[in-house]
Amino acid sequence: MAAHAANTSEDGVVVLHCPPELEREALVNHNRSLNWITENVSVICEERTRRWWWIAFLIFSPIALLVPLLLGYQVSNGIGVWGENQPFGWAWDITNFVFWIGIGHAGTLISAILFLTRQKWRTSINRASEAMTLFAVMCAGLYPGFHVGRVWKAWYLFPIPNWNGLWQNYRSPLLWDVFAVSTYFTVSVLFWYVGLIPDLAMLRDRAKSKIKQWGYGIAAVGWRGGNRHWQHYEMAYLILAGLSTPLVLSVHSIVSFDFATSIVPGWHTTIFPPYFVAGAVFGGFAMVLTLMLPARLLYPQIDDMMTRNHVDKMAKIILLTGSIVGYAYLMELFIAMVYSGHFYEYNAFYNRATGWYAWHYAAMMFCNVVTPQIFWFKAMRRNYIVVFIACQFVNAGMWYERFVIIGTTLAQDFLPSSWGHYTPSWVEVFTFIGTFGFFITAFLIFMRFLPMICAFEVKAVTPQADPHRDPKAGHDHAQPKEAALSAH
Amino acid sequence: MATKRLHAIGAEFESAAEIYHAAEKVRDAGYTSWDCHSPFPIHGMDKAMGLKKSWLSAFVFVCGLTGFLTGLGLVTITSFGIYPIIVNGKPIDWSHGIRALQFFFPVMYELTILFAAFGATFGMILRNGLPRFHHPLFNWSRFAKVSDDRFFLVIETRDPLFSDAKTKALLGEVGGKHVTEVFDHD
C-alpha cells in the first residue's frame, strides 16, 4: 500500500495512482481515438499506390522471378547444377531451408506465445509478423521440395495411396519434417486468417468501389462484430494460440531432429531442439524488425501504434534469445571438447572453429553472440538505426549458424579420405537471392491490400476500450474498495 | 417486391462503457434474442449479456482426438500392416510394434494439431452462422460504423418479449442513440 497513493473519489471508489517509475508506457501514443486507428490503418490499403511502392515492387519482383527461372533450370538440367556433391549433400539448400523456416518462428511466437502470456504490446506487430511467417515458410518449403531431385515425384513425401502400394517410413525425421512444416504452414494460414476477419470487415464497411466491397466482403464472411460472435471468436483465437505454441516449438525441434538423430559428429547431440528454437526466435525477431522499421519510416502514422517501446521490447527478446544461443554455442563446445571424451566429436568442433570454414564460425560467433549485447543499453534499444544495423548482423549470423552446423560437419566427418570441400554454384547463389526477392515482393503486396496492423486488437488495448473505465478519472484504473484493499 | 418485415430494433452507443452498462440492463429486462455489436471484443461483455462459456473448446477437443486417431491409424496400419519397413531393427508386427510407438509420435502430434486447428477455425465460423454475406443489419446505414468506433445494441423481433413501443423505450432508457427499426430488406 505504501508504494501507492490512494485517493477515494466521491462515489466510494479507490483510485490507485501508480508511482511514475512503475507506470507502463502507453501502447498507443498520443491517446488516439478508435476512429483515428481505423483511419490510419485502413488508409494504407485505400490510398493511391505510392511511388516508392512501385519502385520497390519493380526492383524486387524481377529478383523474385529468379526463383522460377533457376528452379526451371535446375529441374531441366538435374540437381548437379547446384554445387553440392558427396560428402557435402546438404549444402546451401538445406541451410536456406532452416534459415527461412526459422524466420517464420518469430511471427508465431508473437501471435501465439505472447498472446498466451498476455503481452498486449504484440497487437500492433502480430499481423505483419504472421504474414512474414507465411512468406518465409513458402521460401523454406521450396528447398527440400526441389532438393529431392525429381520434383515431380515430391508427392511421394505425402501419404497418398498409390498404385505401387508404397508407404512412407514414419520412423524417419525427414518425414516428420514433411508433417511438421506442412502443418505449420496450414495452421499459420488459419491463425492469420482468423485474425484478419474483423479487419477485413472494417475494410468492407469502408470500401467505395464494387470490386473492393465484393473482395473484402467475401473474405470477411459477413462478420458483424456481434458479441455472440466475439464470444466464439475469442475462444477460437485462444485455442489457435494454444495449438500454435506447441506446434511452433515442435517444428524447429523436428527440423533439428534431421540432424540430431543421425550419428554424424557435430550433429548427434541432444542440445539441438532448444538451441534451434531459441535461434529461430532470435533470427525471426531480427527479420520482423528488418521489415517493420522501414515500414514505420514509410508510414509515419503507424509510429503511434508501433512505438519506440515496441522496438525496445523486441530488442530485449533478441538479447534474451541471443544469449540463449550464445550459451548453447559454448555448451556445445564444452560437451564436445571437454565432456564427451569422444575423438570424432572433439575433431568436429576443432575443425569448425579452426578448419576450412573457420571464418564462418567466427562470423557466426560475432554476429549472434557479440552484436546483440549492445541491447543491454536502453539508448541502443531505442535507437532505430542501431537496432536496424544490429538486426542485419543477426540475420547474417543466423544464416552462418546454419551453414556452420550443416557445412562444417559434412565437410570433415570421420575419415580424412572422405572429406570434401564445397563452393556454391551460381545457380544456388541466385536462387537464394531470388527467395529474398519473393519474400519482399510478397510482403509489399500484403501491405498494399491487407491491413498491416491488427486494428481491432489495437483498439481493444486502448484505455477507452475498457468498459469499467471512469472517464472522470482519466487513465487510472478504478477498482471497487474491497478489491483494491484486498489486493494490498 | 415483397413487403418489408421488421427484423430488429437497434440503438447506437458511443463508448464501450455505455454499451456495457446498457447490456446489463437489457439482460436484466429478460431479453434473449439480442446482441451487442462492437469493433472489438469488449472485456467482460459475456457476463454483462449473461452468456455462458463458449463450448467451441469441446468441439476442438473432438477434432484434435480425431486427428490423433487418424495419425495413429495412418502410422500403424501402414507400418505394421500393409507396408512394413524394418528400420533400426524395430519390430514390424502389431503386438511388438505397438509397444515401440515413440518413433511415430511426431506424425500423430502434428495431425492432432492440424485437425484441432481446422476445428477451431471452421467450428468458429460455422457456429457463428457464417459465412452469411447478407444480413438485415447491413441495411442500416449507420451500422457500417460497427467496425470503426461505434457500438450497437440490437434486439430482434423474434424475442418473445419484443414489443415495438416497449423495446424502443427500453433502448432509449439505457442511453441508446439513433434508435432505429431495421427491416429485412430495403
Interface residues (C-beta under 8 A of the other chain):
Chain A: S33 L34 N35 T38 P159 G165 L166 W167 Q168 N169 Y170 R171 S172 P173 L175 W176 F179 A180 T183 T186 V187 L190 F191 Y193 V194 P198 A201 M202 R204 D205 R206 G217 I218 V221 G222 W223 R224 G225 G226 N227 R228 H229 W230 Q231 H232 Y233 E234 M235 A236 I239 L240 L243 S244 P246 L247 S250 I254 F257 F456 E457 K459 A460 Q464 A465 D466 P467 H468 R469 P471
Chain B: S15 A16 A17 I19 Y20 H21 A23 D35 C36 H37 S38 P39 F40 P41 I42 H43 G44 M45 D46 A48 M49 L51 S54 L56 S57 V60 L74 V75 T78 S79 I82 Y83 I85 V87 N88 K90 F103 F104 P106 V107 Y109 E110 L111 I113 L114 A116 A117 F118 A120 T121 G123 M124 I125 R127 N128 L130 P131 R132 F133 H134 H135 L137 F138 A144 K145 V146 S147 D148 D149 V154
